[in-house]
Amino acid sequence: MTDFNDRRRAEEAKAAMDEEMLFRVTARRNRLVGEWAAGLMGLSDVETEAYRKAVVQADFEEAGDEDVIRKVLGDLTSAGVDADDAMVRAALDEKMIEARRQLMSES
């Protein structure tokens, strides 16, 4: 019976670690997307830092990426940047890969 309990605890620990890693990668991705969008909008360094944080915060509005896409696309459009949904989604995909690489290299 202890083997079964040990295995269950190990699986639960792995699931918790996987969930934490996904959270960290997603937050890093959102910061990178915020930096990318800030560059397109021509924001200063101070404004870029604040915007990166705002994009990370936007992700807590609802499950999934739609809240981040809505924020970034809306901000880009308001700033006069010629952007569309596909462009922001492509940036999210690209920055997700970059975020994973960054976190893996830190480990």
TAZI-V920351 format. One record per residue. N is the residue number from 1. SS is DSSP state (helix for helix, strand for strand, loop for the rest). PSI is psi as a letter, one per 20 degrees, with the letter a starting at -180 (* if undefined). NEAR is the number of other ideal C-beta (glycine too) atoms within 8 Angstrom. Layout:
# TAZI-V920351
n->N ss->SS psi->PSI near->NEAR
n->N ss->SS psi->PSI near->NEAR
This chain:
# TAZI-V920351
n->1 ss->loop psi->h near->4
n->2 ss->helix psi->h near->5
n->3 ss->helix psi->g near->6
n->4 ss->helix psi->g near->7
n->5 ss->helix psi->g near->8
n->6 ss->helix psi->g near->8
n->7 ss->helix psi->g near->8
n->8 ss->helix psi->g near->8
n->9 ss->helix psi->h near->8
n->10 ss->helix psi->g near->8
n->11 ss->helix psi->g near->8
n->12 ss->helix psi->g near->8
n->13 ss->helix psi->g near->8
n->14 ss->helix psi->g near->8
n->15 ss->helix psi->g near->8
n->16 ss->helix psi->g near->8
n->17 ss->helix psi->g near->8
n->18 ss->helix psi->g near->8
n->19 ss->helix psi->g near->8
n->20 ss->helix psi->g near->8
n->21 ss->helix psi->g near->9
n->22 ss->helix psi->g near->8
n->23 ss->helix psi->g near->8
n->24 ss->helix psi->g near->9
n->25 ss->helix psi->g near->12
n->26 ss->helix psi->g near->11
n->27 ss->helix psi->g near->10
n->28 ss->helix psi->g near->11
n->29 ss->helix psi->g near->13
n->30 ss->helix psi->h near->14
n->31 ss->helix psi->g near->12
n->32 ss->helix psi->h near->11
n->33 ss->helix psi->h near->15
n->34 ss->helix psi->g near->16
n->35 ss->helix psi->g near->11
n->36 ss->helix psi->g near->10
n->37 ss->helix psi->h near->15
n->38 ss->helix psi->h near->12
n->39 ss->helix psi->g near->9
n->40 ss->helix psi->h near->10
n->41 ss->helix psi->i near->11
n->42 ss->loop psi->k near->5
n->43 ss->loop psi->q near->8
n->44 ss->loop psi->r near->5
n->45 ss->helix psi->g near->5
n->46 ss->helix psi->g near->6
n->47 ss->helix psi->h near->9
n->48 ss->helix psi->g near->13
n->49 ss->helix psi->g near->8
n->50 ss->helix psi->h near->8
n->51 ss->helix psi->h near->15
n->52 ss->helix psi->g near->13
n->53 ss->helix psi->h near->10
n->54 ss->helix psi->h near->10
n->55 ss->helix psi->g near->16
n->56 ss->helix psi->g near->11
n->57 ss->helix psi->h near->7
n->58 ss->helix psi->h near->13
n->59 ss->loop psi->i near->12
n->60 ss->loop psi->j near->5
n->61 ss->loop psi->h near->5
n->62 ss->loop psi->r near->5
n->63 ss->loop psi->q near->2
n->64 ss->loop psi->a near->5
n->65 ss->loop psi->i near->8
n->66 ss->helix psi->h near->7
n->67 ss->helix psi->h near->12
n->68 ss->helix psi->g near->13
n->69 ss->helix psi->g near->12
n->70 ss->helix psi->g near->9
n->71 ss->helix psi->g near->11
n->72 ss->helix psi->g near->15
n->73 ss->helix psi->g near->12
n->74 ss->helix psi->g near->8
n->75 ss->helix psi->g near->11
n->76 ss->helix psi->g near->13
n->77 ss->helix psi->g near->9
n->78 ss->helix psi->h near->6
n->79 ss->loop psi->j near->9
n->80 ss->loop psi->j near->4
n->81 ss->loop psi->p near->8
n->82 ss->loop psi->n near->2
n->83 ss->loop psi->q near->9
n->84 ss->loop psi->r near->6
n->85 ss->helix psi->g near->7
n->86 ss->helix psi->h near->6
n->87 ss->helix psi->g near->8
n->88 ss->helix psi->g near->15
n->89 ss->helix psi->h near->10
n->90 ss->helix psi->g near->8
n->91 ss->helix psi->g near->12
n->92 ss->helix psi->g near->13
n->93 ss->helix psi->g near->8
n->94 ss->helix psi->g near->8
n->95 ss->helix psi->h near->12
n->96 ss->helix psi->g near->11
n->97 ss->helix psi->g near->8
n->98 ss->helix psi->g near->10
n->99 ss->helix psi->g near->13
n->100 ss->helix psi->g near->9
n->101 ss->helix psi->g near->8
n->102 ss->helix psi->g near->9
n->103 ss->helix psi->h near->12
n->104 ss->helix psi->h near->7
n->105 ss->helix psi->h near->6
n->106 ss->helix psi->h near->5
n->107 ss->loop psi->* near->4
